[in-house]
Amino acid sequence: MRHLIDIMDLSVKEIDELIDRAEDIIANPESYREKCRYKKLATLFFEPSTRTRLSFEAAMLELGGSVLGFSEAQSSSASKGESVSDTIQTVSCYADIIAMRHPKEGAPLAASLKSGVPIINAGDGGHNHPTQTLTDLLTIKRELGRLEGFTVGFCGDLKFGRTVHSLISALSRYENIKIVLISPEELRVPGYVRDEILKKNKIEYTEVGSMTDVMDTLDILYMTRVQRERFFNEDDYLRLRDSYILTPDKLENAKSGLKILHPLPRVNEISTAVDDDPRACYFKQVKNGKYIRMALILKLLSEVR
């Protein structure tokens, strides 16, 4: 039985196969309508979510399966003090596969040690978000036609942004990737990302404070929001939340083929005036998330013995 806790749990070959399967689902949706008939997905979200939770649910429903679960900790027995371990062992009796989001880093890994069915990490604190990374990789592949030989700029909250950490890990295994890290000093990537991923894998990277200074060098701009829920100090959040806002004027020197990504939700870090720009790909990204999660559900269920 396989779980997906970290994007590094998948080999490059497996990621490429998932992308190929997702593209086949996009091209031939009718072929997949009954693939998970009589199968049940449990979505256990101890932290609020719109895209990820509904994407998983839509994915399972389009595969012919069904869905059960909860959308916040307060609507589960966690509010009574039940442990994650007991919740997982209970839900394993009802479902064939579980997608779990939790505010504490490592909670999905702990859950996988007690689960009788595959666990998919749907986000754990500021640590990992592997299915968002698969979504990002599918989007890059569909938009650029490749997963190597490009420059990607990560902009905004790079300290707490689990989507950034996961995507950097994944891209470190592809050829000729250059990374530009754009953030205020307080929100720079953690040391372990810099030392254990970028430097260890000899990835060419630069850290800058200005978006406009590097815009013309980017093939992909990956925007992130400053996450209020990750701050212990409200004053720090208010001071930094508007540090980087993408507006049409900041795209004047950008490449015509630039692809703008964002894991969403957006607060104000991308002006709505950018939405009509053909380079904006974040709502395409949302749709791609459903297809890659369909491919992942099929993979993990097929490997249950």
N, C-alpha and C positions, 0 to 999 in steps of 0.2 A: 504494500500500500504506500503510495506516494503522497506527500504533503507539499505545498508551496508556501514556504515561510519567507524566503529570501530569494531575490532574482538569481543569485548565484547557485541556487539549488538546481537550476536548469543549465544544461550545457548549451553552447552556441548552436550546435546542431538541433537540439530540442526547441530552442527559441525560433530558429529558422523554420522548423517543421510546423510550429504553432502558427507562425505568420502565414505560411503556405496554406494551412487548413482554414485560417480565418478568411483569406482571400478566396478560397473555394466556396466558403459559406456565403460570402458576398455575391459571388457569381452564380451560385446554385442553391438558393435558400430552400427551395422545396425538397431538396434531397435530405435535409436535416430536420424536417418537421416532426419526425417521430423517433429521433435517435435516443431520446431520454424518456420515452413513454413509461409511465409507472415509477419513475425515479423522482426523489424529492430533494430539493436543496433547502437547507436551513440558513437563513441570513441572521447572524447574531451580531448586532451592532450595538456595542456598549457606548458608542460615541455617535453623534449625529452625522448623517450623510444623505446626500440626494443622488448624485451621479453614480457613485460606486454601488450603493445598495440597489437602486432601481435598475442599474445596468446588469447586475447579477440576476435580479429577478426576471428582467426581460429576456436575458440570455437563456435561462432555464425554461421559461415559458415558450420561447421560440423553438426550443429543442423538444417540445412536447411533454416536458416534465411539470412538476408543481413546486410551490414554494411555501415555506412556513418560517416563522421567526419573529424577531422583535427589532424595533428601530431605535431604542434607547434603553440604557441600563435601568431606568426607573420603571419601565414596563415589564421587567423581568424579576426573577427571584434574587438577582444581585442586589436589589434594593432592600431585601430582607437579610442580606449578609451571606448569601450562598456563594461559595467559592467558584472560580472559573472551572476548576477541575470537575466539580460536581455538576455544574451546568453542562459542560461538554459531554460527560459520560451519560447524562440524561438525554440530551438532544441526539446523541449517537444512536439511541434506541429508536428514534423517530425518523431520521433522515439518512440519505445515502451519501451526502457530501455537505460540508459546512463552509460558508464564507464568514469570516469573523473579523470585526474591527474592534480595537480596544485602545484606550488612551495610554496604557502602560506598555513601554517597550518590553518585548519578550513574551507578552501574554499569549499570542498565537503559538509560539514555540512550546510554551508550557502546556497549552491545550493539546497540541499534537501528540504529546507523550501519554495522554490519557484517552485520546479519541479512538473510537472503533471505526471511524470513517475518515476519508481524506479531509484535511483542513486547508483552506486557502486563506492566507493572510490578506485581509482587505484594508490593512493599515494599522500599525501599532505605534502610537505616539509619534515622536519625531524620528523614528528609526527606519522602517521599511514600508514600501507600498508596491510590491512586485507586479500586481496586475495593472497598476497605472503605468509602470515601466513597459510592460508588454504592449499596452495601448499606445504609448509614445513611440515604441519601436515600429509597430505596425503603421502608424501615421507617417513616420519618417520614411519608411520603405515605400509607401504608396505615394508620397508627395515628392520625394527626391529620386526614387527608383533604386536606392542603394542604402546600405548601412555601413559604409566606409568612405573615407576620403572627403570629409567636410569639417567645417568649423561651427561649433555650437556655443552660443552665449547663454549662460544661466544668470538670470537677473532677479534681484529682490532678496527674499529671505532664504539665504543658503545655509544658515545655521540650523534652523529647525525644520527645513523643508525635506521631508522624507522622500518626496517624489524626486527631488534633485539628487539625493544620496543614492537612491536605487538606480536612476538612469545613468549617473556617472559610473557606477559599478558595472552596469551592463555594457556601456560603450567602451569601457577599458579593454574589452576583449575583441574589439573590431579594429581593423587596420586604418592607420593614417587619420586618426581623430584628433582634432585640436579643440581645446576647451578654454573659454574665456569666462571668468567668474566675476560678475558685476554686482557689487553689494557695498553697503556702508560697512565700516570697520566692525561694528558690533554684530553684524549678521553674516560674517564671512563663514565659509565652510568649516566644519570641525576639523581639528588636526588629524583625526584618523582618516578622513576622506583624502586630505592632502598627502599624508604620509603613506598610508597603507594601500591606497588605490592609485592616485595620480603618480606619485613619485615611484612607487614600487613597480608600476607597470610602464614607467617611462613615457607617460602621456604628456605631450606638450601642452602647457597651460599657462595662463597669465591671470593675475588678479588686479582688477581696476575698480575705480570708484565712479566712473562716468559711463553711462550708456552710449551717449552720442559719440564719444571718442573712438569707439570700436565698431559702431553700427555697420560701417561699410565693409568690414571683414567677415561678417557673419553669413552663414548659409541657413542657420536656424537660430531663432531667438526664443528661449524658453523662459517665459515670465512666471513669476510666483507672487502670491500675496504675502503680506506681512501678517502672520497668524496671531491674532489676539490671544487665542486660547493657549499658546505656548509661552506667554510672558507671565512672569511672576510680578512684574512691576508695571502698573497701568501707565505711569508717566513715560516709561521707556517705549511702550507700544505707541502712544500718541505722538511721541517725538519722531518715530521712525516709519510710521505707517505710510506716509506719503513720499518716502524717499525717492521712489522711482515710478513714474507714471508714463506709460507709452501713449503718445499722441501722434497724429499724422505728421506734424512738423518734424518729429524726431526720426521719421522714416524717410526723409527727403534724400539722404545719402545712402540709404540701404540698397542692397542688390534687388533687382527686379524679381529674382527668383527666391528671395528670402521666404522662409516659412516661419510663421509666428505661432508658437504653441503655448498652452497654459493648461495645467491640470484642472483648473476651476475648483471651487467657486471664485469668481472675480469679485473684488470689492470696487476699487477705483484705479487699480494699477494698469489697466488698459482702458483707454477712453472708448466709449461706445462708437465714436466716430471712426475708429479703426475697423469696426466689424465689417464694413462694406469693402474694405481693401482686399483684393484677391489673394494677398499674402497671408491673411488671417485664416488659420486652420484649426482653431480651438473647438469649434462646434463640429467639425469633421472628426476631430479627436474623440469627442463624446460618443459619436456613433461607432467609431472604430472600437471603442471600449466594449461594446456589446458583443461584437463579433469575435474579438480575441478571447473574451471570457467564455463564449460558447465553445471555442476550440479548446480552451483549458479544461473546462468541465468534462468534455468528451475524453480528453487525454487521461485525466486523473481517474475517472470512472472506469476506463478501459484497463487500468493497471491495478484495480482492486482484485485480489485473489480470493 
